[in-house]
Amino acid sequence: MQNIQMVDLKTQYARIQEEVDAAVLEVIRSGAFINGPAVKGFQAGLEQYLGSATSVIPCANGTDALQIALMALGLKPGDEVILPAFTYVATAEVIALLGLKPVMVDVDPHTFNVTPAIVEAAITPQTRAIVPVNLFGQSCDLEPIMELASRHGIWVVEDNAQAIGADYTFADGHTQKTGTIGHIGCTSFYPSKNLGAFGDAGALYTSDPTLAERIRVIANHGQQKTYYHDFVGVNSRLDSIQAAILGIKLRHLDAYAEARQTAAAAYDAGLMEVPGLVLPARQHNSTHVFHQYTLRVRNGQRDALQVFLREKGIPSMIYYPVPLYKQEAYSGFAAPGFELPVTEQLCREVISLPMHTELSREMLDTIVATVKSFFA
């Protein structure tokens, strides 16, 4: 058996090496390294995959996508933006960089996502946007969040960096891809993501033609015509080599999701009876594409379990060990003594097991058996 890895990009590449190498070589031979045919081809392919009349605007990375989205909404310094405190720092980072006020809220202890009730309780007259994060691979309950936003005249920027390919089911039964439900959706193609490039890459989605054009302009130095700048913009482009790789991997995205779901089912079956563990819940109206398989470990045993796994040659990660409002950079955005109970609990209890497309049954059985032996 191969060594167990948290993410195995080498083996994944080996399975599609011929396709990827040919696509990269084609870009190199063409010399079209910026906004070339590979970028346009990937953009069109992702638009077709997402459906819902979605426009895709590629950019350099997922953090840029979030920043460009907020810039496109015309928010003013001091405007409040609601976001979960239990998420990666990039979500808060761009809010702070733009002089906006991050309003950090708690999450559901089972799905790890914000809920409509949590969001509604945080809305004030100064609230201008909500950034729900589809954490670990499944959607927030977005339909009622969008209804809240409509009622209060608030924008929704959907952070879909971890859930590309997941489906959300509305009350009337129709489904829509995550990332296409908010006014703007943002994603990252960081190499370890479910659809990962071989470097940094990202994209924004919107079905609003006016927003789409504004996003394109902002991402290109604020210019619609070369050397004529209508907005303060940024330089954020997806290069053609990364686009070529993503175009190949997009064809395999659903198969990748199935492999992750198979691995998650094996973890569920093997660990469901282990006392002291809480398995990841599924949002009732969303599929789960398992960017991470994240357990909660009760009774203060999380850190000991991680050490035990490491000693047995099994990697794990803690996403996330510290709430955003306790990070030094963001402590000024919360009152002294501010705490969110679920976020605090999750930061003490969560641990993510290896999750990728190349996990064999032997690997999964070994991981399960090792976890179970810790609690024996």
C-alpha positions as CSV (number, residue, x, y, z in Angstrom):
1,M,0.0,0.0,0.0
2,Q,1.2,3.5,-0.8
3,N,1.8,6.0,2.0
4,I,-1.5,7.6,3.0
5,Q,-1.5,11.3,2.1
6,M,-3.9,14.1,3.1
7,V,-4.1,15.0,-0.6
8,D,-2.6,13.0,-3.5
9,L,-2.2,15.2,-6.5
10,K,0.6,13.2,-8.0
11,T,-1.5,10.0,-8.5
12,Q,-4.4,12.1,-9.7
13,Y,-2.2,13.7,-12.3
14,A,-0.8,10.3,-13.4
15,R,-4.3,9.2,-14.4
16,I,-4.8,12.2,-16.8
17,Q,-1.1,12.9,-17.6
18,E,-1.4,12.4,-21.3
19,E,-4.4,14.8,-21.6
20,V,-2.8,17.4,-19.4
21,D,0.6,17.3,-21.0
22,A,-0.9,17.7,-24.4
23,A,-3.0,20.7,-23.3
24,V,-0.1,22.4,-21.7
25,L,2.2,21.9,-24.6
26,E,-0.5,23.3,-27.0
27,V,-0.5,26.5,-24.9
28,I,3.3,26.8,-24.9
29,R,3.5,26.2,-28.7
30,S,0.7,28.8,-29.3
31,G,2.4,31.5,-27.3
32,A,-1.1,32.7,-26.1
33,F,-0.3,32.8,-22.4
34,I,-2.8,35.5,-21.4
35,N,-6.5,35.4,-22.2
36,G,-5.8,32.9,-24.9
37,P,-8.0,30.2,-26.4
38,A,-7.5,27.9,-23.4
39,V,-8.9,30.5,-21.0
40,K,-11.9,31.2,-23.3
41,G,-12.4,27.4,-23.7
42,F,-12.4,26.7,-19.9
43,Q,-14.7,29.7,-19.3
44,A,-17.2,28.3,-21.8
45,G,-16.9,24.8,-20.4
46,L,-17.5,25.9,-16.8
47,E,-20.5,28.1,-17.9
48,Q,-22.0,25.1,-19.5
49,Y,-21.4,22.9,-16.5
50,L,-22.9,25.4,-14.1
51,G,-25.9,26.3,-16.2
52,S,-28.5,28.8,-14.9
53,A,-27.4,31.4,-17.6
54,T,-24.2,31.9,-15.5
55,S,-21.4,34.1,-16.7
56,V,-17.9,32.9,-15.5
57,I,-15.2,35.5,-15.1
58,P,-11.8,33.8,-14.5
59,C,-9.3,35.4,-12.2
60,A,-5.9,34.8,-10.6
61,N,-7.1,33.1,-7.3
62,G,-10.0,32.7,-5.0
63,T,-9.1,35.5,-2.7
64,D,-9.0,37.9,-5.6
65,A,-12.5,36.6,-6.6
66,L,-13.9,37.6,-3.2
67,Q,-12.3,41.0,-3.3
68,I,-13.4,41.7,-6.9
69,A,-16.9,40.6,-6.0
70,L,-17.2,43.1,-3.1
71,M,-15.6,45.9,-5.2
72,A,-18.2,45.3,-7.9
73,L,-21.0,45.8,-5.5
74,G,-19.9,49.4,-4.8
75,L,-19.8,49.0,-1.0
76,K,-18.5,51.9,1.1
77,P,-16.0,51.9,4.0
78,G,-17.8,51.0,7.2
79,D,-20.6,49.0,5.5
80,E,-21.2,45.8,7.4
81,V,-20.7,42.4,5.8
82,I,-21.9,39.3,7.6
83,L,-19.7,36.2,7.4
84,P,-19.1,33.0,9.5
85,A,-16.4,33.1,12.1
86,F,-15.6,29.5,11.4
87,T,-14.0,29.7,7.9
88,Y,-10.7,30.4,6.2
89,V,-9.2,33.8,6.7
90,A,-9.6,34.9,3.1
91,T,-13.3,35.6,3.6
92,A,-12.6,38.1,6.3
93,E,-9.4,39.4,4.7
94,V,-10.9,41.0,1.7
95,I,-13.7,42.6,3.8
96,A,-11.1,44.3,6.0
97,L,-8.8,45.2,3.1
98,L,-11.7,47.2,1.5
99,G,-12.4,49.1,4.7
100,L,-15.7,47.3,5.3
101,K,-16.7,45.9,8.7
102,P,-16.7,42.2,9.0
103,V,-19.6,41.0,11.2
104,M,-18.6,37.5,12.3
105,V,-21.4,35.1,13.2
106,D,-21.8,31.6,14.5
107,V,-22.5,28.4,12.5
108,D,-24.6,25.3,12.8
109,P,-22.8,22.7,14.9
110,H,-23.7,19.9,12.5
111,T,-23.2,21.3,9.0
112,F,-20.6,23.9,10.0
113,N,-22.5,26.5,7.9
114,V,-24.3,29.7,8.7
115,T,-28.1,29.3,8.9
116,P,-30.8,31.7,7.8
117,A,-31.8,32.4,11.5
118,I,-28.2,33.2,12.4
119,V,-27.9,35.6,9.5
120,E,-31.2,37.3,10.2
121,A,-30.2,38.0,13.8
122,A,-27.1,39.8,12.6
123,I,-28.7,42.1,10.1
124,T,-28.7,45.8,11.0
125,P,-29.4,49.0,9.0
126,Q,-25.7,49.1,8.1
127,T,-25.6,45.6,6.6
128,R,-24.9,45.7,2.9
129,A,-23.8,42.1,2.1
130,I,-23.7,38.5,3.3
131,V,-20.9,36.1,2.5
132,P,-22.3,32.6,3.2
133,V,-19.5,30.0,2.9
134,N,-20.4,26.6,1.5
135,L,-17.9,24.9,3.9
136,F,-16.2,21.6,3.4
137,G,-18.2,20.7,0.3
138,Q,-21.9,21.3,0.9
139,S,-24.2,24.3,0.5
140,C,-25.6,26.6,3.1
141,D,-29.4,26.8,3.2
142,L,-29.3,29.4,0.5
143,E,-32.9,29.9,-0.6
144,P,-34.1,31.5,2.7
145,I,-30.8,33.4,2.9
146,M,-31.6,34.9,-0.6
147,E,-35.1,35.7,0.6
148,L,-33.7,37.5,3.6
149,A,-31.3,39.4,1.3
150,S,-34.1,40.5,-1.0
151,R,-36.3,41.6,1.9
152,H,-33.5,43.8,3.3
153,G,-31.9,45.0,0.1
154,I,-28.7,43.1,0.8
155,W,-26.2,41.6,-1.6
156,V,-25.1,37.9,-1.3
157,V,-21.6,36.9,-2.3
158,E,-21.5,33.1,-2.2
159,D,-18.1,31.7,-1.2
160,N,-18.0,28.4,-3.1
161,A,-14.3,27.7,-2.9
162,Q,-14.9,24.3,-1.2
163,A,-18.1,23.1,-2.8
164,I,-17.8,23.3,-6.6
165,G,-20.0,20.7,-8.2
166,A,-22.5,20.4,-5.3
167,D,-26.2,20.7,-6.1
168,Y,-28.7,22.7,-4.0
169,T,-32.4,21.8,-4.1
170,F,-35.0,24.6,-3.8
171,A,-38.4,24.2,-2.2
172,D,-40.1,23.8,-5.6
173,G,-37.8,20.8,-6.4
174,H,-35.5,22.4,-8.9
175,T,-31.7,22.1,-8.4
176,Q,-28.9,24.6,-9.0
177,K,-25.2,24.3,-8.7
178,T,-23.6,26.0,-5.7
179,G,-21.9,29.2,-6.5
180,T,-24.7,30.2,-8.9
181,I,-27.4,31.1,-6.3
182,G,-26.0,34.3,-4.7
183,H,-25.8,37.5,-6.7
184,I,-22.1,36.7,-7.2
185,G,-20.4,33.3,-6.6
186,C,-16.6,33.0,-6.0
187,T,-14.4,30.0,-6.2
188,S,-10.8,28.9,-5.9
189,F,-8.9,26.5,-8.0
190,Y,-6.0,26.1,-5.6
191,P,-4.4,22.8,-6.3
192,S,-5.9,20.9,-3.4
193,K,-9.5,22.0,-4.2
194,N,-12.0,19.6,-5.8
195,L,-11.3,21.3,-9.1
196,G,-7.6,22.2,-8.7
197,A,-5.1,23.9,-11.0
198,F,-1.4,23.3,-10.9
199,G,-0.9,26.8,-9.3
200,D,-3.2,29.6,-8.1
201,A,-6.4,30.3,-10.0
202,G,-10.0,31.4,-9.4
203,A,-13.2,32.5,-10.9
204,L,-16.4,34.5,-10.2
205,Y,-19.9,33.6,-11.4
206,T,-23.0,35.7,-11.8
207,S,-26.2,35.6,-13.8
208,D,-26.5,39.4,-13.7
209,P,-25.1,40.8,-17.0
210,T,-24.4,44.3,-15.5
211,L,-22.5,42.7,-12.6
212,A,-20.7,40.4,-15.0
213,E,-19.4,43.3,-17.1
214,R,-18.4,45.3,-14.0
215,I,-16.5,42.3,-12.7
216,R,-14.7,41.9,-16.0
217,V,-13.6,45.5,-16.0
218,I,-12.5,45.6,-12.4
219,A,-10.4,42.4,-12.9
220,N,-8.7,44.1,-15.8
221,H,-7.3,47.2,-14.2
222,G,-10.7,48.9,-14.3
223,Q,-10.5,49.3,-18.1
224,Q,-13.1,48.5,-20.8
225,K,-10.8,49.9,-23.5
226,T,-7.0,49.6,-23.2
227,Y,-5.5,52.6,-21.4
228,Y,-8.9,54.1,-20.5
229,H,-9.8,53.3,-16.9
230,D,-13.4,53.7,-15.7
231,F,-13.0,52.2,-12.2
232,V,-10.3,51.5,-9.7
233,G,-9.5,47.9,-10.6
234,V,-7.0,45.1,-10.0
235,N,-4.8,42.9,-12.2
236,S,-6.2,39.4,-11.7
237,R,-6.1,37.0,-14.7
238,L,-6.2,33.3,-15.1
239,D,-3.2,32.3,-17.2
240,S,-3.6,30.1,-20.2
241,I,-1.6,27.1,-18.8
242,Q,-3.7,26.9,-15.7
243,A,-6.9,27.2,-17.8
244,A,-5.8,24.4,-20.1
245,I,-5.2,22.1,-17.0
246,L,-8.6,23.1,-15.5
247,G,-10.3,22.5,-18.8
248,I,-9.1,18.9,-18.7
249,K,-9.9,18.4,-15.0
250,L,-13.4,19.9,-15.4
251,R,-14.3,16.8,-17.6
252,H,-13.5,14.6,-14.6
253,L,-15.1,16.8,-11.9
254,D,-18.2,14.7,-11.3
255,A,-16.1,11.5,-11.2
256,Y,-13.9,13.2,-8.7
257,A,-16.9,14.0,-6.6
258,E,-18.2,10.4,-6.7
259,A,-14.8,9.2,-5.6
260,R,-14.9,11.6,-2.6
261,Q,-18.4,10.5,-1.8
262,T,-17.4,6.9,-1.9
263,A,-14.6,7.6,0.5
264,A,-16.9,9.5,2.8
265,A,-19.4,6.6,2.8
266,A,-16.6,4.3,3.9
267,Y,-15.7,6.6,6.7
268,D,-19.3,6.8,7.8
269,A,-19.8,3.1,7.8
270,G,-16.6,2.4,9.7
271,L,-16.9,5.1,12.3
272,M,-20.6,5.5,12.9
273,E,-20.6,3.4,16.1
274,V,-17.4,4.9,17.6
275,P,-18.3,6.7,20.9
276,G,-16.9,10.2,21.2
277,L,-17.0,10.9,17.4
278,V,-19.6,13.1,15.6
279,L,-19.7,12.3,11.9
280,P,-20.2,15.2,9.4
281,A,-23.9,15.9,8.8
282,R,-25.4,16.5,5.4
283,Q,-27.5,19.5,4.7
284,H,-30.9,18.2,3.8
285,N,-31.2,20.1,0.5
286,S,-27.6,19.9,-0.7
287,T,-25.4,17.2,-2.1
288,H,-22.0,17.0,-0.4
289,V,-18.8,16.8,-2.6
290,F,-16.5,16.4,0.5
291,H,-13.7,18.9,0.0
292,Q,-13.0,17.7,3.6
293,Y,-14.3,14.9,5.7
294,T,-14.4,16.6,9.1
295,L,-15.2,14.8,12.4
296,R,-15.9,16.3,15.8
297,V,-14.0,14.6,18.6
298,R,-15.7,14.9,22.0
299,N,-14.3,14.9,25.5
300,G,-11.2,16.9,24.8
301,Q,-9.5,14.0,22.9
302,R,-9.0,15.7,19.5
303,D,-5.4,16.7,19.9
304,A,-4.5,13.3,21.3
305,L,-6.2,11.6,18.4
306,Q,-4.2,13.7,16.0
307,V,-0.9,12.8,17.7
308,F,-1.9,9.1,17.7
309,L,-2.7,9.2,13.9
310,R,0.6,10.9,13.1
311,E,2.5,8.3,15.0
312,K,0.7,5.7,12.9
313,G,1.6,7.4,9.7
314,I,-1.8,8.9,9.0
315,P,-2.0,12.6,8.3
316,S,-4.9,14.8,9.5
317,M,-5.6,18.5,9.6
318,I,-7.5,20.9,11.8
319,Y,-9.7,23.3,9.9
320,Y,-9.8,25.7,11.8
321,P,-8.0,25.9,15.1
322,V,-8.7,29.5,16.0
323,P,-11.9,31.6,15.4
324,L,-11.4,34.5,13.1
325,Y,-12.2,37.0,15.9
326,K,-9.4,35.6,18.0
327,Q,-6.8,36.0,15.2
328,E,-4.6,39.0,16.1
329,A,-5.3,40.7,12.7
330,Y,-9.1,40.6,13.3
331,S,-9.4,41.0,17.1
332,G,-10.2,44.7,16.6
333,F,-13.5,43.8,14.9
334,A,-15.0,42.2,17.9
335,A,-15.8,43.6,21.4
336,P,-13.5,42.4,24.3
337,G,-14.6,39.0,25.5
338,F,-16.7,38.3,22.3
339,E,-17.2,34.6,21.8
340,L,-19.4,32.5,19.6
341,P,-20.1,29.2,21.4
342,V,-20.4,26.8,18.5
343,T,-17.4,28.3,16.7
344,E,-15.4,27.9,20.0
345,Q,-16.5,24.3,20.3
346,L,-15.7,23.4,16.7
347,C,-12.2,24.9,17.0
348,R,-11.6,22.6,19.9
349,E,-13.2,19.5,18.4
350,V,-12.8,19.3,14.6
351,I,-10.3,17.1,12.8
352,S,-10.3,16.3,9.0
353,L,-9.2,12.9,7.8
354,P,-7.5,12.3,4.5
355,M,-9.9,13.1,1.6
356,H,-9.0,12.9,-2.1
357,T,-9.8,11.1,-5.3
358,E,-7.1,8.5,-4.9
359,L,-8.0,6.8,-1.6
360,S,-8.1,3.0,-2.1
361,R,-10.3,0.7,0.0
362,E,-7.2,-0.6,1.7
363,M,-6.2,3.0,2.7
364,L,-9.7,3.8,4.0
365,D,-9.9,0.5,6.0
366,T,-6.5,1.3,7.5
367,I,-7.5,4.9,8.5
368,V,-10.8,3.6,10.0
369,A,-9.2,0.8,11.9
370,T,-6.5,3.2,13.3
371,V,-9.1,5.8,14.4
372,K,-11.2,3.0,16.1
373,S,-8.1,1.6,17.8
374,F,-7.5,5.0,19.5
375,F,-11.0,4.8,21.1
376,A,-10.8,1.0,22.0
